[in-house]
């Protein structure tokens, strides 16, 4: 096995992003560096809220969205990271990683949902990676909420996401 990719959806996207960054900082380095991180509607900033100053307007815009709204997100965050001080560390909020850490990330593919509370932080993370020299592709799926991937049997955007993610993996593994 010489090619490894990581990926995840929502909180799993957070774990994949952190793993990809951590993998680039360890000594000795991995014998086979990661070739791709595939992040689908990822959590990248565990410090955002709808009420406090936040650079992510989508938190306020979709504060009352169905499925994943600010109340649900804060409950999930508190369950996962009860220690508030840890939330601002890049190991919990990869968006807050320094540029020297971000620059070690592998090629990145990010899917965002237009009607998602996490949209802006995911897009900002992609921008920061790109600024750090990482090859990044962002695909925004219009008119869909956070959990649209689970509706791939009824929403064309969900079906398209599955195909797009598969294509990103195919390109990474086959070098196309």
C-alpha positions as CSV (number, residue, x, y, z in Angstrom):
1,X,0.0,0.0,0.0
2,X,1.7,3.2,-1.2
3,X,-1.3,5.5,-1.7
4,X,-3.4,6.7,1.3
5,X,-6.3,9.1,1.4
6,X,-8.4,10.3,4.3
7,X,-11.9,11.6,4.3
8,X,-15.0,12.2,6.3
9,X,-18.4,13.9,6.5
10,X,-19.2,16.7,9.0
11,X,-17.4,15.8,12.3
12,X,-15.7,13.0,10.4
13,X,-14.4,15.7,8.0
14,X,-12.9,17.5,11.0
15,X,-11.2,14.3,12.1
16,X,-9.9,13.7,8.5
17,X,-8.6,17.3,8.3
18,X,-6.8,17.1,11.6
19,X,-5.4,13.7,10.8
20,X,-4.0,15.1,7.5
21,X,-2.4,18.0,9.2
22,X,-1.0,15.9,12.0
23,X,0.4,13.4,9.6
24,X,2.5,16.2,8.0
25,X,4.0,17.2,11.3
26,X,5.1,13.8,12.8
27,X,8.7,12.6,13.0
28,X,9.6,10.3,11.5
29,X,7.3,11.1,8.6
30,X,4.9,8.6,7.2
31,X,6.6,6.1,4.8
32,X,3.8,7.0,2.3
33,X,2.5,10.5,2.5
34,X,-1.3,11.1,2.2
35,X,-2.3,11.8,-1.4
36,X,-5.7,13.3,-0.7
37,X,-8.0,14.6,2.0
38,X,-11.7,14.4,1.0
39,X,-13.8,16.6,3.2
40,X,-17.5,16.6,2.9
41,X,-19.4,19.4,4.8
42,X,-16.6,19.4,7.4
43,X,-16.4,21.1,10.7
44,X,-13.2,23.2,10.6
45,X,-13.8,25.8,13.3
46,X,-15.0,24.6,16.7
47,X,-15.0,28.2,18.1
48,X,-17.8,29.6,15.9
49,X,-21.3,30.5,17.2
50,X,-24.3,32.4,15.9
51,X,-24.2,35.0,18.6
52,X,-20.6,35.8,19.2
53,X,-18.4,37.6,16.7
54,X,-17.6,35.1,14.0
55,X,-16.1,35.4,10.6
56,X,-18.5,32.8,9.3
57,X,-21.8,34.5,8.3
58,X,-23.4,31.1,7.5
59,X,-23.6,30.5,11.3
60,X,-26.0,33.4,11.6
61,X,-27.8,32.9,8.3
62,X,-28.6,29.2,9.0
63,X,-28.9,29.5,12.8
64,X,-32.3,27.9,12.6
65,X,-31.7,25.5,9.7
66,X,-33.3,22.0,9.8
67,X,-31.1,19.1,10.9
68,X,-27.9,21.0,11.7
69,X,-28.6,24.4,13.4
70,X,-26.6,26.4,15.9
71,X,-28.3,24.7,18.9
72,X,-27.6,21.2,17.6
73,X,-24.1,22.2,16.6
74,X,-23.3,23.6,20.0
75,X,-24.7,20.5,21.7
76,X,-22.5,18.3,19.5
77,X,-19.5,20.4,20.1
78,X,-19.9,20.4,23.9
79,X,-20.3,16.6,23.8
80,X,-17.2,16.2,21.7
81,X,-15.1,19.0,23.2
82,X,-16.3,19.9,26.7
83,X,-13.1,21.8,27.5
84,X,-13.7,25.1,25.8
85,X,-9.9,26.0,25.8
86,X,-9.2,23.0,23.5
87,X,-11.7,24.2,20.9
88,X,-9.3,26.9,19.7
89,X,-6.4,24.5,19.2
90,X,-5.8,23.5,15.6
91,X,-6.2,19.8,16.6
92,X,-9.8,20.6,17.2
93,X,-10.2,23.5,14.7
94,X,-8.0,22.9,11.7
95,X,-9.0,26.3,10.3
96,X,-6.9,27.8,13.1
97,X,-3.7,25.9,12.2
98,X,-0.6,28.0,11.4
99,X,0.5,28.3,7.8
100,X,3.5,26.1,8.3
101,X,1.2,23.2,9.4
102,X,-1.4,23.9,6.6
103,X,1.3,23.9,4.0
104,X,2.0,20.2,4.7
105,X,-1.6,19.1,3.9
106,X,-2.1,16.8,1.0
107,X,-4.2,17.7,-2.1
108,X,-7.7,18.6,-0.8
109,X,-11.2,18.1,-2.2
110,X,-13.9,19.9,-0.2
111,X,-17.7,19.6,-0.7
112,X,-19.9,22.3,0.9
113,X,-23.7,22.7,1.0
114,X,-25.0,26.1,0.2
115,X,-27.7,26.0,3.0
116,X,-25.3,24.7,5.7
117,X,-24.2,26.4,8.9
118,X,-20.7,25.1,8.3
119,X,-20.4,26.4,4.7
120,X,-18.3,29.5,5.3
121,X,-15.8,27.8,7.7
122,X,-15.3,25.0,5.2
123,X,-14.7,27.4,2.3
124,X,-12.4,29.6,4.5
125,X,-10.4,26.4,5.4
126,X,-10.0,25.7,1.7
127,X,-8.9,29.2,1.1
128,X,-6.3,29.0,3.8
129,X,-5.0,25.7,2.5
130,X,-4.7,27.2,-1.0
131,X,-2.9,30.3,0.4
132,X,-0.4,27.9,2.1
133,X,0.3,26.3,-1.3
134,X,-1.9,23.2,-1.2
135,X,-3.8,22.1,-4.3
136,X,-7.5,22.5,-3.4
137,X,-10.8,21.9,-5.2
138,X,-14.0,23.2,-3.6
139,X,-17.4,22.1,-4.9
140,X,-20.4,24.0,-3.6
141,X,-23.8,22.2,-3.9
142,X,-26.5,24.7,-4.4
143,X,-29.9,24.8,-2.6
144,X,-29.1,21.9,-0.2
145,X,-28.7,21.6,3.6
146,X,-25.9,20.0,5.6
147,X,-27.2,16.4,5.5
148,X,-27.9,16.3,1.7
149,X,-25.4,13.4,1.2
150,X,-27.8,11.1,3.2
151,X,-30.5,12.0,0.6
152,X,-28.6,10.7,-2.4
153,X,-31.5,8.4,-3.2
154,X,-33.9,11.4,-3.7
155,X,-31.8,14.5,-4.3
156,X,-29.8,14.9,-7.5
157,X,-27.2,17.0,-5.6
158,X,-26.7,14.0,-3.2
159,X,-26.2,11.7,-6.2
160,X,-23.9,14.2,-7.8
161,X,-21.8,14.5,-4.6
162,X,-21.4,10.7,-4.5
163,X,-20.2,10.7,-8.1
164,X,-17.9,13.7,-7.6
165,X,-16.3,12.3,-4.5
166,X,-15.7,9.0,-6.3
167,X,-14.1,10.9,-9.2
168,X,-11.9,12.8,-6.8
169,X,-10.7,9.5,-5.3
170,X,-10.2,8.0,-8.7
171,X,-8.1,10.9,-9.8
172,X,-6.0,10.8,-6.7
173,X,-5.4,7.0,-6.8
174,X,-5.0,6.7,-10.5
175,X,-3.1,9.9,-11.0
176,X,-5.5,11.2,-13.6
